[in-house]
């Protein structure tokens, strides 16, 4: 399929979770990464996605890919996170220059303003980075300029209205988040398509959680196709959408790579019967009891203790659905709740939150569950 003048097959190699040397969480296994790169390219796939913020990833892909293959045989994407430790425009530009140096790529086929949404968007505006990177595009250092996004469809509309020069958008899309009130996969996808922007999909397997979904979900998939992995259903759901440049899969070992290649090498759109399976799975997920928080955050506006209520419930729901304590605490609980908010255990049970909650959630009771589950 051709988008933006690039021929790209539907599977992209996400480089956020590269394999590690046994016994070390910090050292990337370059030899295994080389093997994964070789098999990926041999299968006809060409899109690699990294970021300045993915520690060691840009240097690893230089060694495994850039130094071993002609530059015109692959597309390399990376990202600029101006909201991480950047106090000036020069700080953000240094990130970009570091990416060029570490990757050794010479230019980037796709360059993304990383994780726009909420307070993060402002950094790119205040530092004039849209204009700066458009200038780099004119110099040939960037072929296509876009952004990745984590927020509401309403905010996505605002950004696309203000920056029609964005050539593409990278969105978190998977069947579990399709109708989510917080992630808003469907709404964000529809907003991007409304503006005529092709989409790159991230988190199709929701950080690996949909590879090992709840038992009720797995039974439905296995009844439909005993030989297909649960991850394959998630990736194919994303790839089935129109206007998708590629679907990124953060592969961590050669086995995951081979599984993805097995069903994506000759990708075929989902049949009506397969779509019904996905619908049944979504219904099964909806029956798992979670806190019905819509992240409207009315509660946060009246909480005298400044507790991260919606973030706490997001962590609890993730743990309830997937049983993954580490992901719930690292990604949702500490990263969201603890940045500027107090822990659930610090609730003084005043009840102000419950008085304004449109969903009539017993917030004090649920916060006790959060505190018990996450020890704080």
NORLIN-V619448 format. One record per helix or strand of 3 or more residues. SS is the DSSP state (2 for helix, 1 for strand). FROM is the first residue (numbers start at 0). TO is the last residue. If there is no record, write none. Layout:
BEGIN
[[SS | FROM | TO] [SS | FROM | TO]]
END
This chain:
BEGIN
[[1 | 10 | 13] [2 | 29 | 41] [1 | 46 | 48] [2 | 56 | 65] [2 | 70 | 72] [1 | 74 | 79] [2 | 88 | 102] [1 | 107 | 115] [2 | 119 | 125] [2 | 128 | 137] [1 | 141 | 148] [2 | 152 | 161] [1 | 167 | 171] [2 | 184 | 193] [1 | 197 | 201] [2 | 208 | 211] [2 | 214 | 223] [2 | 229 | 238] [1 | 243 | 248] [2 | 253 | 263] [2 | 271 | 285] [2 | 297 | 301] [2 | 308 | 321] [2 | 324 | 336] [2 | 343 | 345] [2 | 351 | 355] [2 | 362 | 373]]
END
